[in-house]
Amino acid sequence: MLKGAVAGRYSAALYELAVKIKEVDRVEDELKMVAAAIKENEDLQKIIYHPQITVADKKELLDKLFKGKILPLTSNFIGLLLDRRRENYLGDIVDEFVAQANKDRNIVAARISSAVELNNAEKDAIDQLLAKITGMKVQSSYTVDPSLRGGVLMRFGDKVIDGTIKARLDTMADSLRKIS
């Protein structure tokens, strides 16, 4: 609960400032870049997340890495996270920021899982169906999960559409248990 509340508060404040300076897209890209750099570099993670390394040292390192590559707003925001010992929430803050930006752009992110690889025509049909259901542009990511046995599992926003054989078999098994 705390993680979501912290990420929501910080991302909302940053988003509001990014809107004011008309740099939402750039701030989004910069946040993703900084978060990815930390996530992909184990040595950088050890420094950023180490509780005994001073905030000043962390800021100095990040300043050297990103000086001239990110807006002062993004740099100051990351400095604020460090000052308040909230650096562990950066990934969640980025996710919340992107979600807010996409909401304002009328875009919904969808995760679609299927038992087998879908062809482009099937993916297009699913994207069109989701666009019709949501009334929004759909940004889809597709994964293959053989445990589904067949069908498609779609997640978008806070909704789930489960049209998998696994779900049907589980429902059937539950019904049979209730009978016996």
C-alpha positions in Angstrom: 0.0 0.0 0.0 2.8 2.5 0.9 4.6 1.8 -2.3 1.6 2.7 -4.5 0.8 5.8 -2.4 4.3 7.1 -2.5 4.7 6.5 -6.2 1.3 8.1 -6.9 2.0 11.2 -4.9 5.5 11.8 -6.3 4.5 11.0 -9.9 1.4 13.3 -9.7 3.5 16.2 -8.5 6.1 15.7 -11.2 3.5 15.2 -13.8 1.8 18.5 -12.9 5.1 20.4 -13.2 6.0 18.7 -16.5 2.6 19.7 -17.9 3.2 23.3 -16.8 6.5 23.5 -18.7 5.0 21.5 -21.6 7.7 18.8 -21.4 5.7 15.7 -20.4 7.1 13.5 -23.2 10.7 14.6 -22.5 10.4 14.1 -18.8 8.8 10.7 -19.4 11.7 9.7 -21.7 14.3 11.0 -19.2 12.7 9.1 -16.3 12.7 5.9 -18.3 16.4 6.5 -19.2 17.5 7.1 -15.6 15.5 4.2 -14.3 16.8 1.9 -17.0 20.4 3.0 -16.4 20.0 2.1 -12.7 18.2 -1.2 -13.3 20.7 -2.4 -15.9 23.9 -1.4 -14.0 24.5 -3.5 -10.9 27.4 -1.2 -9.7 25.2 1.8 -10.0 22.4 0.0 -8.1 24.8 -0.8 -5.3 25.7 2.9 -4.9 22.2 4.4 -5.3 20.5 2.0 -3.0 23.2 1.7 -0.4 22.0 3.3 2.9 25.5 4.4 4.1 26.5 6.2 0.9 25.7 9.9 1.4 23.0 11.6 -0.5 25.5 14.2 -1.7 27.7 11.4 -3.2 24.7 9.8 -4.9 23.7 13.2 -6.4 27.2 13.9 -7.5 27.4 10.6 -9.3 24.0 11.0 -11.0 24.9 14.6 -12.0 28.1 13.3 -13.7 26.2 10.6 -15.5 23.2 12.7 -16.7 24.4 16.3 -16.8 23.3 17.9 -20.0 21.2 14.9 -20.9 18.1 15.6 -18.7 16.1 18.7 -17.9 16.7 20.5 -14.6 13.2 19.4 -13.6 14.1 15.8 -13.9 17.4 16.2 -12.2 15.9 18.2 -9.3 13.2 15.6 -9.0 15.7 12.7 -8.7 17.6 14.8 -6.2 14.4 15.2 -4.2 13.9 11.4 -4.2 17.4 11.0 -2.9 17.0 13.7 -0.2 13.9 12.0 1.0 15.3 8.5 0.8 12.7 7.5 -1.8 15.1 6.2 -4.5 13.7 2.7 -4.2 10.4 4.0 -5.5 11.8 5.3 -8.8 10.6 2.4 -10.9 7.1 2.7 -9.5 7.1 6.4 -9.9 8.1 6.1 -13.6 5.2 3.5 -14.1 2.7 5.9 -12.5 4.0 8.9 -14.5 3.7 6.9 -17.8 0.2 5.7 -16.8 -0.9 9.3 -16.1 0.6 10.5 -19.4 -1.1 7.7 -21.3 -4.4 8.4 -19.7 -4.2 12.0 -20.8 -3.1 10.9 -24.3 -6.2 8.5 -24.4 -4.0 5.4 -24.5 -4.5 2.2 -22.6 -1.7 -0.3 -22.0 -2.8 -3.9 -22.6 -0.9 -7.1 -21.8 -2.1 -10.1 -23.8 -1.0 -13.6 -23.1 -1.7 -16.6 -25.3 -0.8 -20.3 -25.3 0.9 -19.9 -28.8 2.5 -17.1 -30.7 -0.2 -15.0 -32.4 0.2 -13.8 -36.0 -0.1 -10.2 -36.9 -3.8 -10.5 -38.1 -4.8 -12.0 -34.7 -2.9 -9.3 -32.9 -4.6 -6.6 -35.0 -8.0 -8.1 -34.3 -7.3 -8.1 -30.6 -6.1 -4.5 -30.6 -9.2 -3.4 -32.5 -11.4 -5.2 -30.1 -9.7 -3.6 -27.1 -9.9 -0.2 -28.8 -13.6 -0.7 -29.3 -14.1 -1.9 -25.7 -12.1 0.9 -24.1 -12.7 3.7 -26.5 -9.0 4.4 -26.4 -5.9 3.8 -28.4 -4.3 0.5 -27.3 -0.6 0.0 -26.6 -0.3 -3.8 -26.5 2.4 -6.2 -25.3 2.1 -9.8 -26.2 3.6 -12.8 -24.4 3.3 -16.6 -24.8 2.3 -18.7 -21.8 1.9 -22.4 -22.7 0.2 -23.1 -19.4 -2.9 -21.3 -20.7 -3.4 -24.3 -23.0 -5.4 -22.2 -25.5 -7.3 -19.0 -25.9 -6.2 -15.5 -24.8 -5.9 -13.6 -21.5 -6.2 -9.8 -21.8 -5.3 -7.3 -19.1 -5.9 -3.6 -19.5 -6.4 -1.0 -16.9 -8.0 -2.7 -13.9 -9.8 -5.2 -16.1 -9.1 -8.8 -17.1 -10.8 -10.8 -19.9 -9.9 -14.4 -19.5 -10.8 -16.5 -22.6 -8.4 -19.3 -21.9 -8.9 -23.0 -21.9 -7.2 -23.2 -18.5 -9.8 -20.8 -17.0 -12.6 -22.9 -18.5 -11.1 -26.1 -17.2 -10.6 -24.6 -13.7 -14.3 -23.4 -13.7 -15.4 -26.9 -14.7 -13.3 -28.5 -12.0 -14.8 -26.2 -9.4 -18.3 -27.0 -10.5 -17.5 -30.7 -10.3 -16.1 -30.4 -6.8 -19.3 -28.6 -5.7 -21.4 -31.5 -7.1 -19.5 -34.2 -5.3 
